[in-house]
Amino acid sequence: MKYILTIIALTVCCFCGKAESTLIQQADSAYTADSFKEAADTYLHVIATEGNSAALQYNLGNCYYRLGEMGKAILAYERALRLDPTFEDARNNLEFVNTKIADRPGERGTFLGNALDAVANAARSNTWAWLAFGCFVLTVGGILAYFFAGNVGLRKVGFFGGFLTMLGCLCFIYFAFRSAAIATADNVAVVTSPSTILSTSPRVPKDRSQEAMLLHEGTRVEILDSVKSTTDSINSLWYDVQVDNAHRAWINAAAVEKI
Protein backbone atom coordinates (compact mmCIF):
# COMPACT_ATOMS: atom_id res chain seq x y z
CA MET A 1 0.00 0.00 0.00
CA LYS A 2 2.81 2.41 0.92
CA TYR A 3 4.51 1.59 -2.39
CA ILE A 4 1.35 2.49 -4.33
CA LEU A 5 0.94 5.78 -2.42
CA THR A 6 4.57 6.66 -3.13
CA ILE A 7 4.08 6.02 -6.86
CA ILE A 8 0.94 8.19 -6.86
CA ALA A 9 2.73 11.03 -5.05
CA LEU A 10 5.68 10.92 -7.43
CA THR A 11 3.33 10.88 -10.42
CA VAL A 12 1.45 13.94 -9.13
CA CYS A 13 4.70 15.82 -8.46
CA CYS A 14 6.02 15.02 -11.92
CA PHE A 15 2.75 16.11 -13.51
CA CYS A 16 2.73 19.41 -11.58
CA GLY A 17 6.35 20.06 -12.47
CA LYS A 18 5.64 19.33 -16.13
CA ALA A 19 2.57 21.62 -16.09
CA GLU A 20 4.57 24.46 -14.57
CA SER A 21 7.35 23.96 -17.11
CA THR A 22 4.78 23.95 -19.93
CA LEU A 23 3.22 27.20 -18.71
CA ILE A 24 6.61 28.88 -18.46
CA GLN A 25 7.47 27.65 -21.94
CA GLN A 26 4.17 29.08 -23.20
CA ALA A 27 4.98 32.42 -21.60
CA ASP A 28 8.50 32.40 -23.05
CA SER A 29 7.14 31.53 -26.50
CA ALA A 30 4.54 34.31 -26.29
CA TYR A 31 7.25 36.79 -25.34
CA THR A 32 9.43 35.67 -28.25
CA ALA A 33 6.43 36.11 -30.57
CA ASP A 34 5.95 39.68 -29.26
CA SER A 35 2.68 38.69 -27.54
CA PHE A 36 3.73 40.53 -24.40
CA LYS A 37 0.25 40.77 -22.83
CA GLU A 38 -0.26 37.02 -23.16
CA ALA A 39 3.21 36.36 -21.77
CA ALA A 40 2.61 38.68 -18.78
CA ASP A 41 -0.75 37.03 -18.01
CA THR A 42 0.85 33.58 -18.16
CA TYR A 43 3.73 34.55 -15.89
CA LEU A 44 1.21 36.01 -13.42
CA HIS A 45 -0.74 32.74 -13.52
CA VAL A 46 2.41 30.74 -12.78
CA ILE A 47 3.29 33.06 -9.88
CA ALA A 48 -0.21 32.79 -8.44
CA THR A 49 -0.52 29.01 -8.77
CA GLU A 50 3.02 27.65 -8.54
CA GLY A 51 4.89 30.22 -6.47
CA ASN A 52 7.03 33.29 -6.91
CA SER A 53 10.65 33.52 -8.03
CA ALA A 54 13.15 36.19 -9.03
CA ALA A 55 13.31 34.82 -12.59
CA LEU A 56 9.54 34.99 -13.03
CA GLN A 57 9.39 38.56 -11.72
CA TYR A 58 12.27 39.50 -14.02
CA ASN A 59 10.49 38.04 -17.05
CA LEU A 60 7.28 39.78 -15.98
CA GLY A 61 9.14 43.08 -15.74
CA ASN A 62 10.44 42.61 -19.28
CA CYS A 63 6.88 42.04 -20.51
CA TYR A 64 5.59 45.19 -18.83
CA TYR A 65 8.46 47.23 -20.24
CA ARG A 66 7.62 46.01 -23.74
CA LEU A 67 3.99 46.95 -23.09
CA GLY A 68 5.06 50.46 -22.08
CA GLU A 69 3.87 50.02 -18.47
CA MET A 70 6.94 51.42 -16.75
CA GLY A 71 5.44 51.44 -13.27
CA LYS A 72 4.60 47.75 -13.32
CA ALA A 73 7.97 46.95 -14.92
CA ILE A 74 9.82 48.72 -12.11
CA LEU A 75 7.60 46.99 -9.54
CA ALA A 76 8.45 43.57 -11.00
CA TYR A 77 12.18 44.26 -11.11
CA GLU A 78 12.07 45.52 -7.51
CA ARG A 79 10.31 42.32 -6.46
CA ALA A 80 12.89 40.22 -8.31
CA LEU A 81 15.65 41.96 -6.36
CA ARG A 82 13.76 41.40 -3.12
CA LEU A 83 13.92 37.67 -3.83
CA ASP A 84 17.49 37.75 -5.10
CA PRO A 85 19.50 40.94 -4.46
CA THR A 86 22.40 39.50 -6.49
CA PHE A 87 20.31 39.29 -9.69
CA GLU A 88 22.43 41.60 -11.87
CA ASP A 89 20.18 41.47 -14.95
CA ALA A 90 17.21 42.63 -12.89
CA ARG A 91 19.29 45.40 -11.30
CA ASN A 92 20.59 46.58 -14.67
CA ASN A 93 17.09 46.59 -16.18
CA LEU A 94 15.73 48.46 -13.17
CA GLU A 95 18.39 51.13 -13.49
CA PHE A 96 17.67 51.41 -17.22
CA VAL A 97 13.88 51.72 -16.83
CA ASN A 98 14.35 54.29 -14.06
CA THR A 99 15.99 56.54 -16.66
CA LYS A 100 12.81 56.35 -18.76
CA ILE A 101 10.29 57.59 -16.19
CA ALA A 102 9.16 61.21 -15.94
CA ASP A 103 9.90 61.99 -12.30
CA ARG A 104 13.35 62.64 -10.86
CA PRO A 105 13.03 62.60 -7.05
CA GLY A 106 15.71 64.31 -4.98
CA GLU A 107 18.01 62.74 -2.43
CA ARG A 108 16.51 59.93 -0.38
CA GLY A 109 17.69 58.77 3.02
CA THR A 110 21.14 59.47 4.38
CA PHE A 111 24.54 58.77 2.89
CA LEU A 112 25.40 56.27 5.64
CA GLY A 113 22.02 54.51 5.47
CA ASN A 114 22.17 54.21 1.69
CA ALA A 115 25.74 52.88 1.88
CA LEU A 116 24.76 50.24 4.45
CA ASP A 117 21.76 49.22 2.33
CA ALA A 118 24.02 48.86 -0.70
CA VAL A 119 26.36 46.56 1.23
CA ALA A 120 23.43 44.55 2.65
CA ASN A 121 22.01 44.10 -0.85
CA ALA A 122 25.31 42.71 -2.12
CA ALA A 123 24.23 39.27 -0.89
CA ARG A 124 21.19 37.41 0.38
CA SER A 125 20.44 37.38 4.09
CA ASN A 126 21.19 33.64 4.17
CA THR A 127 24.64 34.29 2.72
CA TRP A 128 25.39 36.89 5.39
CA ALA A 129 24.16 34.45 8.03
CA TRP A 130 26.49 31.68 6.79
CA LEU A 131 29.41 34.12 6.79
CA ALA A 132 28.55 35.04 10.37
CA PHE A 133 28.48 31.36 11.30
CA GLY A 134 31.88 30.82 9.67
CA CYS A 135 33.36 33.71 11.64
CA PHE A 136 31.82 32.33 14.81
CA VAL A 137 33.53 28.98 14.24
CA LEU A 138 36.85 30.74 13.64
CA THR A 139 36.34 32.79 16.81
CA VAL A 140 35.81 29.62 18.83
CA GLY A 141 38.96 28.19 17.25
CA GLY A 142 40.89 31.31 18.18
CA ILE A 143 39.70 31.11 21.79
CA LEU A 144 40.72 27.47 22.03
CA ALA A 145 44.13 28.27 20.53
CA TYR A 146 44.66 31.10 23.03
CA PHE A 147 43.89 28.95 26.06
CA PHE A 148 45.32 25.59 25.04
CA ALA A 149 48.12 26.19 22.51
CA GLY A 150 51.57 25.53 23.86
CA ASN A 151 53.29 27.90 21.43
CA VAL A 152 53.22 31.62 22.37
CA GLY A 153 52.97 32.62 18.70
CA LEU A 154 49.90 30.45 18.21
CA ARG A 155 48.33 31.92 21.35
CA LYS A 156 48.84 35.44 19.99
CA VAL A 157 47.36 34.45 16.63
CA GLY A 158 44.42 32.88 18.42
CA PHE A 159 43.82 36.00 20.54
CA PHE A 160 44.03 38.64 17.82
CA GLY A 161 42.53 36.39 15.14
CA GLY A 162 39.62 35.49 17.40
CA PHE A 163 39.02 39.16 18.16
CA LEU A 164 38.93 40.08 14.47
CA THR A 165 36.66 37.17 13.53
CA MET A 166 34.34 38.09 16.40
CA LEU A 167 34.03 41.59 14.94
CA GLY A 168 33.43 40.05 11.53
CA CYS A 169 30.74 37.81 12.99
CA LEU A 170 28.92 40.80 14.50
CA CYS A 171 29.14 42.73 11.21
CA PHE A 172 27.80 39.81 9.19
CA ILE A 173 24.94 39.31 11.65
CA TYR A 174 24.05 43.00 11.28
CA PHE A 175 24.01 42.78 7.49
CA ALA A 176 22.00 39.54 7.62
CA PHE A 177 19.28 41.29 9.62
CA ARG A 178 19.46 44.43 7.47
CA SER A 179 19.21 42.40 4.25
CA ALA A 180 16.23 40.46 5.63
CA ALA A 181 14.54 43.71 6.71
CA ILE A 182 14.93 45.18 3.21
CA ALA A 183 13.57 42.02 1.60
CA THR A 184 10.48 41.90 3.83
CA ALA A 185 9.73 45.63 4.19
CA ASP A 186 6.09 46.47 3.44
CA ASN A 187 6.46 50.25 3.54
CA VAL A 188 7.83 50.79 0.03
CA ALA A 189 5.58 51.19 -3.01
CA VAL A 190 5.73 52.13 -6.68
CA VAL A 191 3.30 54.42 -8.50
CA THR A 192 1.51 52.26 -11.07
CA SER A 193 -1.07 54.79 -12.30
CA PRO A 194 0.00 56.81 -15.36
CA SER A 195 -0.13 59.92 -13.17
CA THR A 196 -1.61 60.91 -9.82
CA ILE A 197 -1.96 64.13 -7.84
CA LEU A 198 -0.78 64.00 -4.25
CA SER A 199 -2.74 65.92 -1.65
CA THR A 200 -1.90 67.95 1.45
CA SER A 201 -4.54 65.94 3.34
CA PRO A 202 -5.86 62.36 3.07
CA ARG A 203 -8.61 63.14 0.55
CA VAL A 204 -9.07 64.19 -3.05
CA PRO A 205 -7.90 67.82 -3.44
CA LYS A 206 -10.83 70.22 -3.78
CA ASP A 207 -8.73 72.95 -5.36
CA ARG A 208 -5.15 73.71 -6.38
CA SER A 209 -4.26 74.90 -2.89
CA GLN A 210 -4.73 71.33 -1.62
CA GLU A 211 -2.60 69.79 -4.37
CA ALA A 212 0.89 68.88 -3.18
CA MET A 213 2.57 67.54 -6.33
CA LEU A 214 2.10 65.42 -9.43
CA LEU A 215 3.74 62.01 -9.71
CA HIS A 216 3.97 59.68 -12.68
CA GLU A 217 4.20 55.90 -12.92
CA GLY A 218 7.41 54.28 -11.78
CA THR A 219 8.19 56.66 -8.92
CA ARG A 220 9.21 54.89 -5.74
CA VAL A 221 7.74 56.16 -2.46
CA GLU A 222 8.09 55.24 1.20
CA ILE A 223 4.86 54.75 3.13
CA LEU A 224 4.90 56.43 6.54
CA ASP A 225 1.26 56.12 7.57
CA SER A 226 -2.18 55.21 6.23
CA VAL A 227 -5.66 56.62 6.81
CA LYS A 228 -9.10 55.56 5.60
CA SER A 229 -11.12 58.44 4.24
CA THR A 230 -14.78 58.82 3.27
CA THR A 231 -15.85 61.37 0.65
CA ASP A 232 -19.39 61.46 -0.73
CA SER A 233 -20.06 58.03 0.83
CA ILE A 234 -17.04 56.59 -1.00
CA ASN A 235 -14.40 54.94 1.18
CA SER A 236 -10.76 55.15 0.14
CA LEU A 237 -7.37 54.43 1.63
CA TRP A 238 -4.69 57.11 1.63
CA TYR A 239 -0.97 56.75 2.29
CA ASP A 240 1.23 59.39 3.85
CA VAL A 241 4.33 58.99 1.68
CA GLN A 242 7.87 60.32 1.55
CA VAL A 243 8.91 60.95 -2.06
CA ASP A 244 12.36 62.23 -1.17
CA ASN A 245 13.96 64.08 1.73
CA ALA A 246 12.20 67.32 0.79
CA HIS A 247 8.74 66.10 -0.30
CA ARG A 248 6.03 64.40 1.71
CA ALA A 249 2.29 64.22 0.95
CA TRP A 250 -0.80 62.00 0.79
CA ILE A 251 -1.46 59.65 -2.10
CA ASN A 252 -4.47 57.48 -2.92
CA ALA A 253 -3.56 53.84 -2.24
CA ALA A 254 -5.18 52.82 -5.54
CA ALA A 255 -2.45 54.72 -7.42
CA VAL A 256 0.41 52.67 -5.97
CA GLU A 257 1.31 49.07 -5.32
CA LYS A 258 3.54 47.83 -2.53
CA ILE A 259 6.70 46.01 -3.50
N, C-alpha and C positions, 0 to 999 in steps of 0.2 A: 504493500500500500504506500509506504514512504517513497519507494522507488518511482511509483506512478505519479505521486504528487510532485516529486522533484522534476520529473520530465515535463509535467504540465507547467510548472513555474518557469523552467528554462525556456520552454516554447513561448510563453507569454512575454518574457523579457526580450527574447530575440525578435518577436513580432513588433513589440513597442519600439525597440531600437531601430528596426528596419523602417517602421512608419515614420519615425522622427527623421531618419536619414533621407527618406523619400521626400518629406516636406521641405527639408533644407535644400535638397537638390532642385525641387520645383522652384523654390524662391531664388536660388542661384541662377537657374535657367531663365526665369522671368526677368531678373536683373540684366543678364547678358543680352536678352532680347529687347532691352529698353522698356520693359513693362514694369516701371518702378513702383506704381501703385499696387499692382498685384504682388510684387516681391515684398513690399513693406507689409501688406496685409498678411502674407504667409509667414513672414518672420514674427510678426506680432502673435499669430496663432501658435507658433512653436513656443514662443516665450510663455504664453498663457497656459499652455497645456503640458509642455515638457520641462519647463524651467528656464531660468535666465542664464546668460553667459556673456562675457565680454565680447566674444566674437559675434554673437547674434546682435548685440546692441551696436557694434561697429558697423555691421552690414546694414542694419536698420538706419543708422545715421547716414550712410552713403545713399540709401534710397531717398531719404527725405531731402538730402542736398540736391539730388538730381531732380526732385519734384519742386525745388525752389522754396521748400519750407525750412528756412534757416533755423528758426527757433527749435523745431523738433529735431533737426539734425544735431544742433549743439547739445540738446538734452540727451540724445542717445549717446553721443560721444562722451559726455560727462558721466553717464551711467556706466559706460564701458570702462572708464578709468576708475570708477568707484570699485568695480569688480576686479580690475587688474591695473594698478597704477603704473606698471612697467610696460603697458601696451603702447609702444612707440607710434605705431600707425594711427591709432586713435588720437593720441596727443598731437601728432602732426596735423591730422585732419581738423581737429578742434581749433588749433591755432590758425589754420588757413581759413576756416569758415568764420572765425571771429573777425577776420579782416574784411569780411564781406557785409557785415551787419551795419546798420545806420548809426547806432549809438556808440559813443566813445566815452565811457565812464572815467572819472578821475581816479586818483590813487585810492586803493582799498587796503584796509588793515594797516599794520605797521611793518616796517622793514624787517624787524626781528621775527615777528610772527610769520610773515610771508616766507622768510628764509627757512624757518623751522618746518613749515608746511612743505616746502620744496624738498627738503631732506627726507621728511617722513614719507612723501610720495615717491621716493626713489625705489622703494621696495614695498612688498605687501607686509601687513602686520605680522603674519605668520613667519615671514623671513626675519624680521626684526626680533621676534620672540626666540627663534632658533639661535640667532647670533647671541642674544642675551644668555641663553642656556649654555652655549659654548664658552662664553666668558666666565660664567659661574663655575663650570667644571675646571677651567684653568685657574680660577681663584682658589678653589679648594685644593688643587694640586700645589699651588704656590704656598698655601698655608701649611700643608703637610711637609713640603720641602723645608720650610723655615724651621719647623719644630723638630723634624726627625732626620734631616740630612746631616751627615757627619762632616762634610766639607763646608768651610766658611763661605766660599764663593757661591756654592749652591744655595746656602741659606740666604745670602744677599739677593741672589736672583729670585728666589722664592718670595722674599719679602716685597721687593720693589715690583716684580712681575705680578704678584698677587694684587698689589695695590692698584696697578694700572688696569688689570683685567676687571677688578671690581668696579672701577670707574666706567670702564667700557660696558659692563653689564648693566649698570644703572642708566647709562645713556641709551642703550638699545631697548631697555624696558620702556623708557620714556617715549622713544620713537614708535615702539610697538603700540602703545596706548594712543599716541597722537594719530598714527596712521589708521587705527581702528575707528577713532572718533570721526575722522574725516570721511571714512567710508560709510559710516552709519548716520551721519548728520542729517536731520530732517528739516533744517532751517535754511536750506539753500534752494532757490527755484530759478527757473528760466522763463522769460516772457515768451509765450507761444502764440499770442494773438498778433496779427499784423502790426497793430499799434494800439496803445491804450493810454488814457490820460490819468495820471496819478492825482490824488486829491489831498487837500490839507486836513481833511477829516474823513472818517470811515463811512463815506456815502458818495453818491454820484454828485459831482460839482454842479451847483445851481447856476453859477456864473463864472466868469474868468478869474475873479478874485479868489475862488476856491480851488482853482486848478494849480497844481504844484509843478508838473512837468509832463512832457510827452515821452514815452518810451516805445521802442519798436521791438519786434521779435528778435530773440537771441540774446537779449540783455540779461545778465546774471544778477540776481538780487539776493540779499540776506534777509530772512524773515525774523523780525524782532518780536512781534506780537500779532494777535489776531482778534477780531471783534466781529460778532454777528450784527448786522444792521437790517432794519426794516424800513422800506420806503414805498409808500403807496401799496401797502399790504404785500409787498414782495420782499422776501428774505434773501439776504446775500451775505457772503463772508468776505471780510476785508482784511488784508495783511498790512501791518506796519513794516515797511521794508527800508533797508539801507541800500542805496544804489552805489554810493561811494562815500568817502569820508566827509564829503560836503553836502550830500543830498540824501534826505530821508522824507518819506511821504507814505500815503496809503494807496494801496492798489487792490482792485477787485480780484479775488482769488480765482475767478474764472479765466482771467487773462494770463495766468502763470501755471506752471506745473512743477511740483517739487522733484528734485533730482533723486 
